[in-house]
Amino acid sequence: MNSITLRSPAKINLCLSVLGKRADGYHEVEMLMQMVGLYDEITVTRGGFGIRVDCDGGVVPSGESNTAWKAAAELLKAAGRKEGLSILIKKNIPVAAGLAGGSGNAAAVLVAANSLLGTGCSREELAEIGSKVGMDVPFFFFGPTAFARGRGEYITALPPGPNFWVLLVNPGFETSTSWVYHNLNLRLTKKVDCTKIAGLSVQNIAEGLHNDLESVTAAVHPVIGRIKEALLAQGSLGVRMSGSGPTVFGIFKTETTCQAAAHNLSGSGWRLYPTETLTESPFAEYL
């Protein structure tokens, strides 16, 4: 086998709590993370020389600054290999949107390359390699539901929670994670215990949603608040911004209510993605 194609899912943060600033300049966080059924498609092919990344639409960099390129380079370095890898990315997940699309792409490359090259890395070893690429990458080896702490690199896999639908609403612009953290006022964070809503009912999860970064992004982009109001008006059980934003998600119990909300908001000019939470990782076959 010379090629593997994987679906790379998006994630949402059901809870994101910033605990403080670390000595290394990063922030100490706790997060409850959940994979959802919005996917990019990643094809990794063995052969040739060096690492090549191509992405349809030109929405992400194709060279060494791409997280998928970095992931391939880190795996080859760790394995002491010099083989060529070609990576094709078909994007569906919005870029710089709080959904960890790039981190999921990096994880997919590590999973596929590990299998193609027979490097034999465990999921823990892949997660360690992935942590050098981005703080959300390790989650994708332990999801679909997991608790993260540290910078996001320490992961505890959790039993999948109840299946429910979410409407992802993206206003159509990008946000910088580093900018959001830089402008975060730690005195205003609530430091919620993110373990409290794990495994609860859909209603209780919806009521317990939390994100310490939301106030930073929403202060500069009032559309965040307008999206939340619109989702609640459509009957969402709970709404929250994911990650550093700007994507906002609303929780719905059924596909019917979620799709109806998407239909009713179709004239808003926002990008709408009705989808459901995953109960199994799309990488499970290879981990």
Rosetta blueprint (number, residue, H / E / L):
1 M L
2 N L
3 S E
4 I E
5 T E
6 L E
7 R E
8 S E
9 P E
10 A E
11 K E
12 I E
13 N E
14 L E
15 C E
16 L E
17 S E
18 V E
19 L E
20 G E
21 K E
22 R L
23 A L
24 D L
25 G L
26 Y L
27 H E
28 E E
29 V E
30 E E
31 M E
32 L E
33 M E
34 Q E
35 M E
36 V E
37 G E
38 L E
39 Y E
40 D E
41 E E
42 I E
43 T E
44 V E
45 T E
46 R E
47 G L
48 G L
49 F L
50 G L
51 I E
52 R E
53 V E
54 D E
55 C E
56 D H
57 G H
58 G H
59 V L
60 V L
61 P L
62 S L
63 G L
64 E L
65 S L
66 N L
67 T H
68 A H
69 W H
70 K H
71 A H
72 A H
73 A H
74 E H
75 L H
76 L H
77 K H
78 A H
79 A H
80 G L
81 R L
82 K L
83 E L
84 G L
85 L E
86 S E
87 I E
88 L E
89 I E
90 K E
91 K L
92 N L
93 I L
94 P L
95 V L
96 A L
97 A L
98 G L
99 L L
100 A L
101 G H
102 G H
103 S H
104 G H
105 N H
106 A H
107 A H
108 A H
109 V H
110 L H
111 V H
112 A H
113 A H
114 N H
115 S H
116 L H
117 L H
118 G L
119 T L
120 G L
121 C L
122 S L
123 R H
124 E H
125 E H
126 L H
127 A H
128 E H
129 I H
130 G H
131 S L
132 K L
133 V L
134 G L
135 M L
136 D L
137 V H
138 P H
139 F H
140 F H
141 F H
142 F L
143 G L
144 P L
145 T E
146 A E
147 F E
148 A E
149 R E
150 G E
151 R L
152 G L
153 E L
154 Y E
155 I E
156 T E
157 A E
158 L L
159 P L
160 P L
161 G L
162 P L
163 N L
164 F L
165 W E
166 V E
167 L E
168 L E
169 V E
170 N E
171 P L
172 G L
173 F L
174 E L
175 T L
176 S L
177 T H
178 S H
179 W H
180 V H
181 Y H
182 H H
183 N L
184 L L
185 N L
186 L H
187 R H
188 L H
189 T L
190 K L
191 K L
192 V L
193 D L
194 C H
195 T H
196 K H
197 I H
198 A L
199 G L
200 L L
201 S L
202 V H
203 Q H
204 N H
205 I H
206 A H
207 E H
208 G L
209 L L
210 H E
211 N E
212 D L
213 L L
214 E H
215 S H
216 V H
217 T H
218 A H
219 A H
220 V H
221 H L
222 P L
223 V H
224 I H
225 G H
226 R H
227 I H
228 K H
229 E H
230 A H
231 L H
232 L H
233 A H
234 Q L
235 G L
236 S L
237 L L
238 G E
239 V E
240 R E
241 M E
242 S L
243 G L
244 S L
245 G L
246 P L
247 T L
248 V E
249 F E
250 G E
251 I E
252 F E
253 K L
254 T L
255 E H
256 T H
257 T H
258 C H
259 Q H
260 A H
261 A H
262 A H
263 H H
264 N H
265 L L
266 S L
267 G L
268 S L
269 G L
270 W L
271 R E
272 L E
273 Y E
274 P E
275 T E
276 E E
277 T E
278 L L
279 T L
280 E L
281 S L
282 P L
283 F L
284 A H
285 E H
286 Y H
287 L L
